[in-house]
Amino acid sequence: MGSPAAVASRVEARPLRRVLVANRGEIAVRVVRACRSLDIESVVVTSTVDRDGLAARLADRAVCIGPAPAGQSYLAIPSVLSAALGSGCDAVHPGYGFLSENPDFAAACVAEGLTFVGPRPEAVAQAGDKARARELARSAGIPTLDGSPILETTEAAVAAARELGYPVLVKAAAGGGGRGMSVVEDEAELRGRFTAAAEEARAAFGDGRVYLERFVRNARHIEVQVVGDKHGTVLHVGERDCTLQRRHQKVVEESPAPNIPEGVRQDIRRSGVAFAEALGLDSAGTVEFIYDADRKTYAFLEFNARIQVEHPVSELVSGVDLVAAQLRVAGGEPLGLTQDDIVIGGHAVEVRITTEDPARGFVPHPGTVTVWDPPAGEGIRVDSHCEPGYVVTPYYDSLLAKIIAFGPDRDTAIDRMLGALDDLKVEGVPTTREFCRAALDHPDFRAGRVTTDWIAERGLPDYLETQR
């Protein structure tokens, strides 16, 4: 990359004037508000069912680009680009999900003279390929799990699994967000699963390549928030614990991570920065690790080349506005910070309130929100696009809001979150509010003893028993 001074001499600052927000829901609202804080105009794309939503009303302008199905609107690259160019935008912020980690979209933005508010297209492509990202981590001296190369046949997978030892994790090379992953306990299961896993990966990601990794039984999910600029600076903003998961999807996130030896914590943070530097990161991103609670060791999992759903917990413990930082560095501004300037203090916890029914296996539940009264009070932040009368459609994810609680210590943050969940009033659709409350108040979570399988193995059965 060269020295920061050398890189800076080649970067021309072009502060953004007007940004197209290529997303919907709470993250669109979040980006619009960040633009407003920086005196940047915002234009939001919408589908026909979202054109009267909160993000569209808050933005300076809204452009309807298609019908409700995402493939005909939020995922339609030509439509999104036309909206950006037709409304005079000079940049595109993709949020998370949809096109945020699509290297073709990032490259198309650049080709049209638009600034992509995210990592360089080449970095997005490299990070999105799990196998390539793992090799980059190894080259940077970062611990990685024992794993196989890309596997073409069932017999090759069986041979690799014999060498790794069961259980193993079958992973899609182009996967993300927990999709394209399955745990296999023995050879018979692998023989029956391998071809199906490749077909599922091809259907979901357009890429059927899969590989194996050693499965960590007593695992925690720790990730490092990193941010870089176009002048060669890369910093971390602490780590998050995202261990409480359901089917590889995060339910509760917190920062800093509890019950980790301080030396290991600092090593994980340094490894996050090392990976981002090796990638040449010039925006916000997240380096994900798996922590083996038995061995007290960690290993690289993947890199997410976008803002994360759970970024607010990092903002609250660090004081760094990550979305504003994305916008500034996309315009060529330096971060203006050193690592010593970022002091992690206090504790933050986030829960996702979705319209899913825990008592029925978390089935998404479309409907109309008839009552919406979010909590407030000391240390409480709510990121949401929801309001009374909001219609939850079957076309998109079921997230209504993220509730974040901050306190001087972990116990205070959890207590404030429990109070916030008690204060939240939502009617018309089932939600995960009570499930989140039960999980947070469980002795295992309070003691920081949960693993990535805790909900499936203990927490979910416990909760369902209370509902009978």
Disulfide bonds with the S-S distance in Angstrom:
none
